């Protein structure tokens, strides 16, 4: 029987196995996680809306054969919903109203069917477009490795909670790095699946956003993907079905691979610790028999794509403001949203419909050019996940009078992650390095579209690093 401290650091797979064998009941596991949240979350501010009573009630309805039956779970407060739970999206007006979800989204229902027990909602920047989690409505989420530093965004609440051992696994999503970036800064495994691999929210047309989880082990990431993959009927994008279960890829050795190494982004300074992280991973992969070359898609940093992508992000903020008006049943003013959101929405109003279609066409042609590199004989691309280790929280606060000035910093941080939201390829961040001052620095591997199987095989090869946990 594990001690309380040992239970804190078990992954979801091991936790589910304890419940399955009857060594612990799902209620005992859940109550232990609730106690951890109550004890540890005040310093982190990762969980902004506990849902303990709903979780306790759900224990009596858990599917008997569910793969993750009784595993404590947290739901990011953005895009995926479960009926009756708070849904604020980092917005002050929705929080003040204590807005609740009317029904499960497709993925929300799949998380339930997997046996996961939702103990609360995790913090996120307002509507999700920032690489740090510091909404004015809920306050900043602190990095569990060093509390003065950012946990990343937009899945910073989920990542801080899993890294600190509140729960073993949590929901996350990624529209420009929002799974991988906070996973890198919190020392977690963060897989962004292929476009169309997991179900989008109803009516979603943003090609860049994909849903999954963050975890402390590759096997948890694979098992969760087995539980939730598959597009819903009528979705715009559908990934090819896997040849076998994703969990079966963990521990299956890949053949010798040809891997390109890219350590620096031309338009963003890359911190020495991030370069070192990628180079260390390259040496390790070479020792495993893979061929490593300094090579990458030449189209990866095409100059016109970031501007077009920023335009589409801005339009997304305008849509968020319009959707907020629909939820509140009234017109929205600047007092209802953060200055950053209001400025982004105002910026978006300058674009015509034709310009938006043009931006989408530019993105698609870019995706085609980049993907050709994987068809030229390369299997994977290895990069740092981010261009810098976790910054201090105060460095990433938009100025109230000129909130969009920080956009360049945000884009630079995400230089290695954004391209693969545009292309739709799967990419995984792995915790393979820690800076000299003890902060996690992630490494990213990118595969061809639909090849999560290959990413999981290689990630599992690398997963014998020294186990580290924040204090």
C-alpha positions as CSV (number, residue, x, y, z in Angstrom):
1,X,0.0,0.0,0.0
2,X,1.6,3.4,-1.0
3,X,2.0,6.1,1.5
4,X,0.3,9.5,1.0
5,X,3.6,10.9,-0.4
6,X,4.0,8.0,-2.7
7,X,0.5,8.3,-4.0
8,X,1.1,11.9,-4.8
9,X,3.8,11.0,-7.3
10,X,2.1,7.9,-8.9
11,X,1.1,8.4,-12.5
12,X,-2.4,7.8,-13.7
13,X,-1.7,4.3,-15.0
14,X,-0.3,3.2,-11.7
15,X,-3.2,4.9,-9.8
16,X,-5.8,3.1,-12.0
17,X,-4.0,-0.2,-11.4
18,X,-4.3,0.2,-7.6
19,X,-8.0,0.8,-7.9
20,X,-8.5,-2.0,-10.3
21,X,-6.7,-4.5,-8.0
22,X,-8.7,-3.2,-5.0
23,X,-5.7,-2.0,-3.1
24,X,-7.3,1.4,-2.8
25,X,-10.8,2.4,-3.6
26,X,-11.5,5.2,-6.0
27,X,-13.0,7.2,-3.1
28,X,-9.7,6.9,-1.1
29,X,-7.7,8.0,-4.1
30,X,-10.0,11.0,-4.8
31,X,-10.1,12.1,-1.2
32,X,-6.3,12.0,-1.0
33,X,-6.1,14.2,-4.1
34,X,-8.7,16.6,-2.6
35,X,-6.5,16.9,0.5
36,X,-3.5,17.6,-1.7
37,X,-5.3,20.3,-3.6
38,X,-6.5,21.9,-0.3
39,X,-2.9,21.8,1.1
40,X,-0.9,22.8,-2.0
41,X,-3.1,24.9,-4.3
42,X,-3.1,28.1,-2.2
43,X,0.5,28.7,-3.1
44,X,0.0,27.7,-6.8
45,X,-3.4,29.1,-7.7
46,X,-3.7,26.3,-10.3
47,X,-7.2,25.2,-9.4
48,X,-9.6,28.1,-9.6
49,X,-12.9,26.3,-9.1
50,X,-13.0,23.1,-7.0
51,X,-15.8,20.7,-7.8
52,X,-15.4,18.2,-5.0
53,X,-19.1,17.5,-4.3
54,X,-19.7,16.8,-8.0
55,X,-16.7,14.5,-8.0
56,X,-17.8,12.6,-4.9
57,X,-21.2,12.1,-6.5
58,X,-19.6,10.9,-9.7
59,X,-17.8,8.1,-7.8
60,X,-21.1,6.1,-7.7
61,X,-21.4,6.3,-11.5
62,X,-18.0,5.3,-12.7
63,X,-17.9,2.9,-15.6
64,X,-16.8,-0.5,-14.2
65,X,-14.3,-1.3,-16.9
66,X,-13.0,2.2,-17.7
67,X,-9.2,2.2,-18.2
68,X,-8.7,5.2,-15.9
69,X,-11.4,4.4,-13.4
70,X,-11.2,6.5,-10.2
71,X,-8.2,8.6,-11.3
72,X,-8.3,12.2,-10.0
73,X,-8.4,14.7,-12.9
74,X,-8.7,18.4,-13.5
75,X,-10.3,20.1,-16.4
76,X,-8.8,23.2,-18.0
77,X,-11.4,26.0,-17.9
78,X,-11.4,26.5,-21.7
79,X,-13.1,24.8,-24.6
80,X,-14.0,21.4,-23.0
81,X,-17.0,21.4,-20.7
82,X,-18.8,19.0,-18.3
83,X,-22.4,19.6,-17.4
84,X,-22.9,21.6,-14.2
85,X,-19.3,22.7,-13.7
86,X,-18.1,26.3,-13.7
87,X,-17.1,27.6,-17.1
88,X,-15.4,31.0,-16.9
89,X,-12.6,30.9,-19.5
90,X,-10.5,33.3,-17.4
91,X,-13.1,36.0,-17.8
92,X,-14.2,38.3,-15.0
93,X,-17.8,38.7,-16.1
94,X,-18.4,35.0,-16.4
95,X,-16.8,34.4,-13.0
96,X,-18.9,37.0,-11.3
97,X,-22.0,35.3,-12.8
98,X,-20.6,31.9,-11.8
99,X,-21.5,30.7,-15.3
100,X,-22.0,27.0,-15.6
101,X,-21.8,24.5,-18.5
102,X,-25.2,23.3,-19.6
103,X,-23.9,20.0,-21.0
104,X,-20.9,17.9,-21.7
105,X,-18.9,18.6,-24.9
106,X,-17.8,15.5,-26.8
107,X,-14.4,15.4,-25.1
108,X,-15.9,16.2,-21.7
109,X,-18.0,13.1,-22.1
110,X,-15.1,11.0,-23.2
111,X,-13.1,12.0,-20.1
112,X,-16.0,10.8,-18.0
113,X,-16.2,7.5,-19.9
114,X,-12.5,6.9,-19.4
115,X,-13.2,6.9,-15.6
116,X,-11.5,10.2,-14.8
117,X,-13.0,12.0,-11.8
118,X,-12.9,15.8,-12.3
119,X,-12.0,17.6,-9.0
120,X,-12.0,21.1,-10.4
121,X,-11.3,23.6,-13.1
122,X,-7.8,24.9,-13.8
123,X,-6.6,28.4,-14.4
124,X,-6.1,29.8,-17.9
125,X,-5.4,33.2,-19.4
126,X,-8.6,35.0,-20.6
127,X,-9.8,33.0,-23.7
128,X,-6.3,31.4,-23.9
129,X,-4.1,33.4,-26.3
130,X,-1.2,34.1,-23.9
131,X,1.9,31.9,-23.1
132,X,1.4,32.6,-19.4
133,X,-1.5,32.0,-17.0
134,X,-2.2,35.3,-15.3
135,X,-5.8,36.3,-15.8
136,X,-7.1,39.3,-14.0
137,X,-10.2,37.4,-13.1
138,X,-8.4,34.6,-11.2
139,X,-4.9,35.8,-10.5
140,X,-1.6,34.2,-11.6
141,X,-0.7,30.6,-11.5
142,X,2.8,30.0,-10.0
143,X,5.3,27.6,-11.2
144,X,5.7,24.8,-8.6
145,X,9.5,24.6,-9.2
146,X,9.9,28.3,-8.3
147,X,6.8,30.2,-7.3
148,X,8.0,33.5,-8.6
149,X,8.1,32.1,-12.2
150,X,5.4,31.5,-14.8
151,X,3.9,28.1,-15.2
152,X,3.3,28.9,-18.9
153,X,0.1,29.1,-20.8
154,X,-2.5,28.7,-21.7
155,X,-2.6,25.3,-19.9
156,X,-0.6,26.7,-17.0
157,X,-3.1,25.8,-14.4
158,X,-3.3,22.2,-15.5
159,X,0.5,21.9,-15.8
160,X,1.3,23.4,-12.4
161,X,-1.3,21.1,-10.8
162,X,0.2,17.9,-12.4
163,X,3.8,19.0,-11.8
164,X,3.1,19.7,-8.1
165,X,1.4,16.3,-7.6
166,X,-2.2,17.5,-7.0
167,X,-3.4,15.1,-9.7
168,X,-1.5,12.7,-12.0
169,X,-3.1,14.0,-15.2
170,X,-5.2,17.0,-16.4
171,X,-6.9,18.3,-19.5
172,X,-5.0,20.8,-21.8
173,X,-5.3,22.2,-25.3
174,X,-2.9,23.7,-27.7
175,X,-3.4,26.5,-30.3
176,X,0.1,27.8,-30.5
177,X,2.0,25.8,-27.9
178,X,-0.5,25.8,-25.0
179,X,0.2,22.1,-24.2
180,X,3.9,22.0,-25.0
181,X,5.0,25.3,-23.6
182,X,3.7,25.0,-20.1
183,X,4.7,21.3,-20.1
184,X,8.2,22.5,-20.8
185,X,8.2,25.1,-18.1
186,X,6.7,22.7,-15.5
187,X,8.7,19.5,-16.3
188,X,5.9,17.4,-17.8
189,X,5.1,15.3,-20.9
190,X,3.0,17.3,-23.3
191,X,1.7,15.9,-26.5
192,X,0.0,18.0,-29.1
193,X,-1.8,15.4,-31.3
194,X,-2.3,15.7,-35.0
195,X,-5.1,18.0,-36.2
196,X,-8.3,16.1,-36.0
197,X,-7.0,13.4,-33.7
198,X,-9.2,14.4,-30.8
199,X,-12.7,15.9,-30.9
200,X,-13.0,19.7,-31.2
201,X,-15.7,21.7,-29.4
202,X,-18.9,22.0,-31.4
203,X,-18.7,24.4,-34.2
204,X,-14.9,24.8,-33.9
205,X,-13.3,26.1,-37.2
206,X,-9.9,27.1,-35.8
207,X,-7.6,24.7,-37.6
208,X,-4.8,25.4,-35.1
209,X,-6.4,24.2,-31.8
210,X,-6.2,20.5,-30.7
211,X,-7.2,18.9,-27.4
212,X,-5.4,16.4,-25.1
213,X,-3.9,16.1,-21.6
214,X,-0.6,16.8,-19.8
215,X,0.9,14.1,-17.6
216,X,4.1,13.0,-15.8
217,X,4.7,9.9,-18.0
218,X,4.7,8.9,-21.7
219,X,2.5,5.9,-20.9
220,X,-0.2,8.2,-19.4
221,X,-0.2,10.4,-22.4
222,X,-0.6,7.3,-24.7
223,X,-3.3,5.7,-22.6
224,X,-5.3,9.0,-22.4
225,X,-5.1,9.3,-26.2
226,X,-6.5,5.7,-26.6
227,X,-9.4,6.8,-24.4
228,X,-10.3,10.0,-26.2
229,X,-9.1,10.0,-29.8
230,X,-11.4,10.2,-32.7
231,X,-13.2,13.1,-34.3
232,X,-16.9,13.7,-33.7
233,X,-19.3,13.4,-36.6
234,X,-19.3,16.4,-38.9
235,X,-15.9,17.8,-37.9
236,X,-13.7,19.6,-40.4
237,X,-10.6,17.5,-39.8
238,X,-10.2,13.8,-39.2
239,X,-6.8,12.2,-38.5
240,X,-6.1,8.7,-40.0
241,X,-6.9,5.9,-37.5
242,X,-3.9,4.4,-35.6
243,X,-2.6,1.0,-36.7
244,X,-2.9,-0.2,-33.1
245,X,-3.4,1.2,-29.6
246,X,-1.2,4.1,-28.7
247,X,-0.3,2.5,-25.4
248,X,1.2,-0.4,-27.3
249,X,3.8,2.0,-28.8
250,X,5.3,2.7,-25.4
251,X,8.2,0.4,-25.0
252,X,8.2,-0.7,-28.7
253,X,11.6,0.2,-30.0
254,X,11.6,2.3,-33.1
255,X,13.9,1.5,-36.0
256,X,17.0,3.7,-36.5
257,X,15.6,7.1,-37.4
258,X,16.9,10.1,-39.3
259,X,16.3,13.2,-37.1
260,X,16.9,16.8,-37.9
261,X,18.3,19.1,-35.2
262,X,17.3,22.8,-35.0
263,X,18.5,24.7,-31.9
264,X,17.9,28.3,-32.8
265,X,15.0,30.4,-34.3
266,X,16.3,33.1,-36.6
267,X,14.0,35.8,-35.4
268,X,14.0,35.0,-31.7
269,X,17.0,34.7,-29.4
270,X,17.3,31.2,-28.0
271,X,18.5,30.9,-24.4
272,X,21.7,28.9,-23.9
273,X,19.8,26.5,-21.6
274,X,17.3,25.7,-24.3
275,X,20.0,25.1,-26.8
276,X,21.8,22.8,-24.3
277,X,18.6,20.9,-23.7
278,X,18.2,20.1,-27.4
279,X,21.8,19.2,-27.9
280,X,21.8,16.9,-24.9
281,X,18.8,15.1,-26.3
282,X,20.5,14.8,-29.7
283,X,23.5,13.1,-28.1
284,X,21.2,10.7,-26.3
285,X,19.3,9.9,-29.4
286,X,22.6,9.3,-31.3
287,X,23.7,6.9,-28.6
288,X,20.4,5.0,-29.2
289,X,21.4,4.5,-32.8
290,X,19.5,7.3,-34.5
291,X,21.1,9.5,-37.1
292,X,21.2,13.2,-36.1
293,X,21.8,16.0,-38.6
294,X,21.7,19.8,-38.4
295,X,18.7,20.1,-40.7
296,X,15.1,21.4,-40.7
297,X,12.4,22.6,-43.1
298,X,13.7,25.7,-44.9
299,X,10.2,27.1,-45.0
300,X,9.8,26.8,-41.2
301,X,10.4,30.5,-40.5
302,X,8.9,32.0,-43.6
303,X,8.5,35.7,-42.9
304,X,4.9,36.2,-44.0
305,X,3.4,33.4,-41.9
306,X,3.7,34.9,-38.4
307,X,1.9,38.1,-39.4
308,X,-0.9,36.1,-41.1
309,X,-1.2,33.8,-38.0
310,X,-1.3,36.8,-35.7
311,X,-4.2,38.2,-37.7
312,X,-6.1,35.0,-37.3
313,X,-5.4,34.9,-33.6
314,X,-6.7,38.5,-33.3
315,X,-9.9,37.4,-35.2
316,X,-10.2,34.6,-32.7
317,X,-10.3,37.2,-29.9
318,X,-13.0,39.1,-31.6
319,X,-15.0,35.9,-31.9
320,X,-14.4,35.3,-28.2
321,X,-15.8,38.7,-27.4
322,X,-18.9,38.1,-29.6
323,X,-19.5,34.7,-28.0
324,X,-19.2,36.3,-24.5
325,X,-21.9,38.7,-25.5
326,X,-24.1,35.8,-26.5
327,X,-23.4,34.0,-23.2
328,X,-24.2,37.1,-21.1
329,X,-27.1,38.2,-23.2
330,X,-25.9,41.8,-23.6
331,X,-23.4,44.0,-25.4
332,X,-19.8,43.8,-24.2
333,X,-17.8,46.8,-23.1
334,X,-14.1,47.2,-22.3
335,X,-15.0,46.6,-18.6
336,X,-16.0,43.1,-19.3
337,X,-12.7,41.8,-20.7
338,X,-9.0,42.4,-20.1
339,X,-7.2,45.2,-22.0
340,X,-5.2,42.6,-24.0
341,X,-8.4,40.9,-25.2
342,X,-10.1,44.2,-26.0
343,X,-7.1,45.4,-28.0
344,X,-6.8,42.2,-29.9
345,X,-10.5,42.3,-30.8
346,X,-10.2,45.9,-31.9
347,X,-7.2,45.0,-34.0
348,X,-9.1,42.2,-35.7
349,X,-11.9,44.5,-36.8
350,X,-9.6,46.1,-39.4
351,X,-9.4,42.9,-41.5
352,X,-11.9,42.2,-44.2
353,X,-13.3,38.7,-44.9
354,X,-11.2,38.5,-48.0
355,X,-8.1,39.2,-45.9
356,X,-9.0,36.4,-43.5
357,X,-9.5,33.9,-46.3
358,X,-6.1,35.0,-47.7
359,X,-4.4,34.4,-44.3
360,X,-5.9,30.9,-44.2
361,X,-4.6,30.2,-47.7
362,X,-1.1,31.4,-46.7
363,X,-1.2,29.1,-43.8
364,X,-2.2,26.1,-45.9
365,X,0.5,26.7,-48.5
366,X,3.0,27.1,-45.6
367,X,1.8,23.7,-44.2
368,X,2.4,22.1,-47.5
369,X,5.9,23.4,-47.9
370,X,6.9,22.5,-44.3
371,X,5.5,19.0,-44.6
372,X,7.5,18.2,-47.6
373,X,10.7,18.0,-45.5
374,X,9.3,14.9,-43.7
375,X,8.7,13.3,-47.1
376,X,12.3,14.0,-48.1
377,X,13.7,11.3,-45.9
378,X,13.5,12.7,-42.3
379,X,11.5,11.0,-39.6
380,X,11.6,13.6,-36.8
381,X,12.6,17.1,-36.0
382,X,14.2,17.9,-32.7
383,X,14.1,21.4,-31.2
384,X,13.9,23.2,-27.9
385,X,10.3,23.5,-26.9
386,X,10.6,27.2,-26.0
387,X,13.2,29.9,-26.6
388,X,13.7,30.6,-22.9
389,X,13.3,28.9,-19.5
390,X,10.4,30.0,-17.3
391,X,10.5,33.8,-16.9
392,X,9.4,35.6,-13.8
393,X,5.7,36.3,-13.7
394,X,6.0,40.1,-13.8
395,X,7.9,39.9,-17.1
396,X,4.8,38.6,-18.9
397,X,2.2,41.1,-17.9
398,X,0.7,43.2,-20.7
399,X,0.9,46.9,-20.1
400,X,-2.5,48.3,-19.5
401,X,-2.0,51.3,-21.8
402,X,-0.3,49.4,-24.6
403,X,-1.3,45.8,-24.1
404,X,-0.3,44.5,-27.5
405,X,3.4,45.6,-27.2
406,X,4.1,42.3,-25.4
407,X,3.0,40.4,-28.5
408,X,6.6,40.2,-29.8
409,X,7.8,38.6,-26.6
410,X,4.9,36.1,-26.7
411,X,5.6,35.2,-30.3
412,X,9.3,34.8,-29.6
413,X,8.7,32.4,-26.7
414,X,6.5,30.2,-28.9
415,X,8.8,30.3,-32.0
416,X,9.3,26.5,-32.0
417,X,5.7,25.6,-31.2
418,X,3.5,27.8,-33.3
419,X,4.6,26.4,-36.7
420,X,3.2,22.9,-35.9
421,X,-0.2,24.3,-35.0
422,X,-0.3,25.7,-38.5
423,X,0.9,22.5,-40.1
424,X,-1.3,20.2,-37.9
425,X,1.6,17.9,-37.2
426,X,1.9,16.0,-33.8
427,X,4.6,17.3,-31.5
428,X,5.6,16.3,-28.0
429,X,7.5,18.2,-25.3
430,X,9.6,16.1,-22.9
431,X,11.3,17.1,-19.6
432,X,14.9,16.3,-20.4
433,X,16.8,19.2,-18.9
434,X,16.9,21.5,-15.9
435,X,18.6,24.9,-15.9
436,X,21.5,25.7,-13.6
437,X,19.0,27.3,-11.2
438,X,16.7,24.3,-11.1
439,X,14.0,25.3,-13.6
440,X,12.6,22.7,-16.2
441,X,13.5,23.1,-19.8
442,X,11.7,21.0,-22.3
443,X,12.7,19.4,-25.6
444,X,10.3,19.1,-28.6
445,X,10.1,16.3,-31.1
446,X,7.9,16.7,-34.2
447,X,6.7,13.9,-36.5
448,X,4.9,13.8,-39.8
449,X,1.1,14.2,-39.7
450,X,-0.6,11.3,-38.1
451,X,2.5,9.8,-36.6
452,X,1.9,10.0,-32.9
453,X,3.0,6.4,-32.8
454,X,6.5,7.3,-33.7
455,X,6.7,10.2,-31.2
456,X,5.5,7.9,-28.4
457,X,8.1,5.2,-29.2
458,X,11.0,7.6,-29.2
459,X,9.7,9.5,-26.2
460,X,9.5,6.3,-24.3
461,X,13.1,5.5,-25.3
462,X,14.2,8.8,-23.6
463,X,12.1,8.3,-20.5
464,X,14.7,7.0,-18.1
465,X,15.9,10.4,-17.0
466,X,16.3,11.0,-13.2
467,X,12.9,11.4,-11.6
468,X,12.5,15.0,-10.4
469,X,9.7,16.6,-8.5
470,X,9.3,20.1,-7.1
471,X,9.7,20.5,-3.4
